[in-house]
């Protein structure tokens, strides 16, 4: 009887999570195509969008697009503590998963200045089975670095990092990423392809508001899951 009750609770909880996930996807699609409070729309290469939005490639919206390398010596130089070294298995749509994270020394980190991770960066997996998976680095993230399978995207001030993360995670962003793969480059995404990803850009105020709506749904999902 107790086990049956537990099963019922689990089933009901999963139904709640599924409903919230459906709501999150529907809300994401609404925010990325219709925005908030718009009444005038236009046709674009990405479909119908609000008249005030402009479609731009990521190359003009970022100050950095690049990845790291595997340190000389590979996994043999990993440590139990030190500088966080982010690999593709650590990058997930709902955040950084650091339960099996590797660490590198300060010396190795200093020799990889071009791939140092900053709070607010957007990370995108560019090779392997998890290609396209992305997340935003928390603002309070400590020093870190990435390997060659993870790309750092550092947006300019007019592109809110969370909005970029939402776009890349959406069906629209993922479709562009997968089209690059369908085009024959099955080894992974290159930097020029990433820079050519098209994004419809609202005002920064609308980006922040849309991201806040999305975050509130994600918080609800996390609360149910816990």
Secondary structure as UniProt FT lines:
FT   HELIX           2..33
FT   TURN            34..37
FT   STRAND          41..44
FT   TURN            45..46
FT   STRAND          47..50
FT   TURN            51..52
FT   STRAND          54..57
FT   HELIX           58..60
FT   STRAND          62..67
FT   TURN            72..73
FT   HELIX           74..77
FT   STRAND          83..86
FT   HELIX           88..90
FT   STRAND          91..92
FT   TURN            93..94
FT   STRAND          95..96
FT   TURN            99..100
FT   STRAND          102..104
FT   HELIX           106..110
FT   TURN            111..112
FT   HELIX           113..115
FT   STRAND          116..117
FT   TURN            119..120
FT   STRAND          122..125
FT   TURN            129..132
FT   STRAND          134..136
FT   TURN            139..140
FT   STRAND          144..146
FT   TURN            148..149
FT   STRAND          150..155
FT   TURN            157..158
FT   HELIX           161..169
FT   HELIX           171..182
FT   TURN            183..184
FT   TURN            186..187
FT   HELIX           191..195
FT   STRAND          198..201
FT   HELIX           204..225
//
